[in-house]
Each structure stands twice: as structure tokens, then as C-alpha cells.
Amino acid sequence: MSEAFAHGGLDAGLRATIQDAYRAWLAARAFTPRRGQRLMIAEIARTLAGGNDSGRICVVEAGTGTGKTVAYGLAAIPVAQALDLKLVISTATVALQDQLVDRDLPDLAEHAGLRFTYALAKGRGRYACPARLDRYLVDDNAGVPGELFENAAPVGVAARALYRDMLDDLRRGAWDGDREGWQRAVDDGVWSGATMDHRGCSGPRCGFFRDCPYYLARERIGQADVIVANHDLVLSDLALGGGVVLPEPESTIYIFDEGHHLADKALGHLRRFTRILSSVQTLEAVDKLLGTLSQRSGRDHALVDAAMRVATTSEPLRQNLRTMLELGEALQDIAAPQRGFEGRAGGRPTHRFAHGEVPAAMVELARELAGGHREIAAALQTVLDRLATLGDDDRGEREAFQAWTEGLSQHAGRVEGALALWEDFALPGDGVQARWVSRVDHEQSFDLEFQSSPLQAGASLSAALWEACHGAVVTSATLTSTDGFRRFAEGVGVPDDTRYLIAPSSLPYEDAAELVVPAMKSDPGRSDDHNAEIASLLPGLVDPAEGTLVIFTSWRQLSAVTAALPPAFLERVLSQADMTKARILKAHRERIDAGRGSVIFGLASFSEGVDLAGDHCRHVIITKLPFAVPDDPVEAAVAEWLESQGRNPFMEVSVPDAALKLKQACGRLLRSESDTGKVTLLDRRIVSRRYGRAILDSLPPFRRSIAG
């Protein structure tokens, strides 16, 4: 351990603290040091403490068996405490959050001799709003029209009883308001009625503020040394400027575990969208509601003025929206989807604008739509600001106006979302922004959804995160591909002086596992022939006494292969086509524990986040190289942009991405140093195509058995 810290400029006292903590943890757990873990601790500590000549961002690929949660905890917690900083550990999945809070952090606190506090941070939508629950139980709702709320239908008897139980438990201290802590499952629609967004919350003015579950949770977060969050919450906080829910970035060290999800999560937050007819309905509702509110408030001057501004702007704005609908309907891929179109977004007929260039008529109309929505958004903000000051001398009046605030804030959110979309569509196409229109069919009608997204999230993450925070670590078992860290680094925009490390795994890949590529006659490009051959091979490949995971690349492939298999074989199969992922894993473990064989048929979701150790998984069968289907508008736009730059999107994007997904799938086999088994790939392209060698070399160093 001391050798790993021999260089890098760490303060001697801090270095000793980390070394002592690691020794204590190893001794308490009766573990021997792992080289990859030691290197990871040293690199993270030196980087975050500023001991490198480069910046304070490091990216670490640490495979299964490295012990990365312990490594970054032992390194980052002492550094954060020494520098009087907060440590935010962000994950992509609830499972890892639970593992950190329930197992890993308590383990470090108990066995490493480190003294620190920790808390789990969740978004506002995970907590019940007592003010809103209380309002549902008040019989007299005069002056509060149901159209205010998204779920305008009256609250049902069952939901009202549930809200009453929730409020009673909050008042008795029997529940902390956290959705996960509620004793019964709650439908998403019912739960949404129990929560409040940031626009509708009146904060300290609320009569329930002192006992508000969300603000009590924020108080706990503010007092903790280590905060466990998820990527979505971190990105949402950064989008609001930082320091809203989580600590300010400049006083924070971030650890992004499961960091391979960060780029996609960030792109999701940067995507803009609006639906035409839904926008028309929102504007009609706002116009009507503000007229009613101005009367209800005794013709308050500010509210009357805002209502008049909306009334003046709303009608021509709605007409412009209808015109945009007509322009969208005329797009070939929307009007005649049966003739084929560039892509589908969620299975919908979709027209993507080449190079992000929107027709001139649409650009001009988008400018007018942006201006109109900007005026409506400003008027609504005026109303919300004014409502915050009304009724201070009368609790009943204050609560009535708070109900208006809650409802109007929902409409304000939709208007702001539409404004962002139309502002983007009003800009000239530059090739680095994807723009598209999708048809959304309802039972007896349809709507058009306009969307836009940057091709990469790097620029936004650079400004909001990497340049703002004190330091950060991104780690995952799968960050490198055929091009090393390049694809990941470009996707998240880490600075040029970022430090990179591949921490060697302690898993005995060559001794414990084998990669098999059998002889096959069919080419995966001929899907019918390939699926038929897979079905003919599977009964001979699967040991009926073992735990086997078969990963398919699409629903279509899973269905075709399943249909061609003999019934006797299917008796052992647990398929994602028939059961949820959780039920499959539970049933599979029960079968194996009972001494029976079991076979899982799953899709891409089984390629990561699935931990089937030991006998639960002795064989992983991958039916096809996981190349993405080129039907996502953003992915298609990325390929188009690369081609315009004289670059090869297949080699720069498709191959590295497929290699990374294949690596994740292979990672399901060995989950501990004692595991053994084999991976079978039913795709000869890994040896017959020129790009196959690069994919093959990016995989763990299994023994190879490749048929000639």
C-alpha cells in the first residue's frame, strides 16, 4: 500500500489516514490486498487532493472483483473531510444505492476506523406533500376548479382514503413521507397526486413546512458528510444551477459509479419536446383559469393584467400551433409511414430533419411560437409571484391561493418546456443538434410531438459539472472499448487533463472461463436463417443441470427462436417474454438452489445489473453481436454528422458501442474469484470481419475456443 502512495504529493498525514483505514478494513474482514484496489485508492486520493500535475477529474475502469466501492470510499471520504468538502456518490440504479447505504458505507464506518455520516438523497417526487394531502380531505373546495390539476377528474373514494391514511401516519410520526417507506404499493398516478413539484411548493410559507418530509430530508442531507444520490437527481440539481437539492458543486467531490450511464442520462435531461394539441389545450386552460382567478381575487391589478396579457397572446398562439400541426402532417414520413421512413421514436412514425435543418417556413413559425410562449411563461410567473403574497392575513385564503399555485405551476412547466423546444427549432441547423417530429396516435385522434436534442452532452456537462466541481471520479466495470476511453470521454466531455486508470481485476479470467465461438453456417445479416440455426444449436449447447443465461438482441429474435425450439426444452426456460425481470431472477435462483437446471431468455437488460454468482450462472450464451438498430433519431444524426466530417460512424460509434455491450454481457459470468464457466457467442462476425478482432481483443482475457 505504501508503495502505491510513494509519489503524487499527498499530504503525509492524509496519506497515513488512508493507509491506516485500508489496513484496518483488510484486517477486520480478513482480506488480502488486491492490486487493482490499491491502485484505484491511490489514483483517486492523489487526483482529488490535487497531488497530480493535471486536474482533479479521474476516470477509472474497475472490473468485477476490484472492490471499487470500498476503493473510492476509502480514498474520497478522508480527502473530502480534510478539505472540508461534501462527498456525493451517484449511481444509476436503486440496487447500488441500497448496497451503498445498507452495506458498503456502514462497513467502512465500522471496520475502517473512519468517522463520517451519510444520507440517501432523493428527488422531491419521492416524498409526499402533507399540504396537498390535507387539501384532498377538505370537503369545501369552492373556488378551486378541478381544471387546475393535471388529473382533473375528482379524487376517487379509494385514493382519498389512501391520502387520509398517509396524512394520519405523517402526523403520528409512523411514516417519514418517503414512497419506499409506505407499507403498501401505490399506483404511479395516485402517488403523483400526493407529491408537489418545485414550482407549486410555497416553501416556508406553507403551514406544513416544519414537518414537510422533503425539507426534513434536505436538512438531513445538509448535515451529512457523504450523500448517496442517483445520476438523474445530480443532473436535475445541476440544471437548476447546483446547490438546490444537493450541495453546491464548488464545495463537492462527486463519485459517479455506474458511470457508463452518465452520457445517456445527461442527453435525456437535455432533450426538449412538446406536443401540438396538448399545448393548445394547455393554453386554453391557462386562459380560462386566469380569467377566473382575476375575478376570484377581487380583480387584483397584477392578476388582471396577467390575465389580459394571456388572453391577447393565447388565441394567435393557438392558431400558429395549428398551422405548425398542418406543416408537420405534410412531412412525408408522417403523412405516409407505410412507404417507410428514416426512423421510429418509440415505434412511432417519425421524420428526422437531415443535419437538424428545419424547413424555412417551420423556422419562421417556431420564432413566433417561441415569442408567444415566452409571453405566456412571463405572465404565469407574474401570477405565481403574486399568489405567493396573497392571503398572508387569512389562513383559509392563503391555502386557497396555494391550491391555485399548485395547479398553475403544472401548466407553467408545460409552457416552459414548449418554449425551450420552439427556441431550439427557431435556430438554424448546425449538424450538432438532432430535430425530429413523431406522430402520436390515440384511439380516435392523433397528435404530433416535436423533439430536439444535442448530439452529445459533453459541452453541457463541462460547464455545469467538470468546471464547477472541486473534483470528480467516474468509475464503472465497462468504460473502455475498442478505442480505449475515447468514446466515453467524448460523450461526457471530461477535460483534457483528466486522469485515466484501468484497475486490474482480481478475477482469474483465463483459468476460470472460456470464450467459445462455434462453427455456424448462417450469417447474422440473414436473420431468419440465423435464428433457425440458433434454435437448432441451443438444445445441444445448454447443460440441463446448469444455470444458463441466454441474451437476445431483440424481441423479434427472442420470439423467433422460442417458436422454433422443442417444447421439452422450453420447459426449463424462464423468458422475459412471459415474466418480469425480478420474477425471472427469483424463480431461476430457486430452481438452481433446489438442484435443478434453469435457463433464462432475456434481452439487453440482462446484460448489466444482474448478479448470478456461482452455480446460478455457469454459461452465458450471446446470440448476436449487440449492434444498435439505427432507428434512434439522435444516433442517426450522430452518424450523419460524422459522415459530413469525413469520418466513419460505423468504426467510431457502432463498433465501440457493440464491443462495450458485449463486454457487459460477458461480465455476467464471473462474479467472484471462485466462479467458473463459459461464454458462447453465436456470431461468427467476431472472427470473419475485420472489425471483429478489435471487439475480440476488448473482451476479458478468457481462454478462447474458436472453431475454424
Secondary structure, DSSP 8 states (H G I E B T S, - for coil): -TTTTSSS---HHHHHHHHHHHHHHHHHHT----HHHHHHHHHHHHHHTT-SSS-SEEEEEE-TTS-HHHHHHHHHHHHHHHTT-EEEEEESSHHHHHHIIIIIHHHHHHHS-----EEE---GGGB--HHHHHHHT-S--TT--GGGSSS-S---HHHHHHHHHHHHHHHHTS--SBGGGSSS---HHHHHTT---TTT--GGGSTTGGG-HHHHHHHHHHH-SEEEEEHHHHHHHHHTTSSSSS--GGGEEEEETTGGGHHHHHHHHH-EEEEHHHHHHHHHHHHHHHHHHHHHTTS-HHHHHHHHHHHHHHHHHHHHHHHHHHHHHTSHHHH-GGG--SEEETTEEEEE-GGG---HHHHHHHHHHHHHHHHHHHHHHHHHHHHTTTTTT-HHHHHHHHHHHHHHHHHHHHHHHHHHHHHHHTS---SSEEEEEEEEE-SS-EEEEEEEEES-SHHHHIIIIITTSSEEEEEES---BTTBTHHHHHHHT--TT-EEEEE---S-HHHHEEEEE---SS-TTSHHHHHHHHHHHHHHHS-TTSEEEEE-S-HHHHHHHHHHS-HHHHTTEEETTTS-HHHHHHHHHHHHHTT--EEEEE-GGGGSS----GGG-SEEEE-S-----TT-HHHHHHHHHHHHTT--HIIIIIHHHHHHHHHHHHTTS--STT--EEEEE--THHHHSTTHHHHHHTS---EEEE--
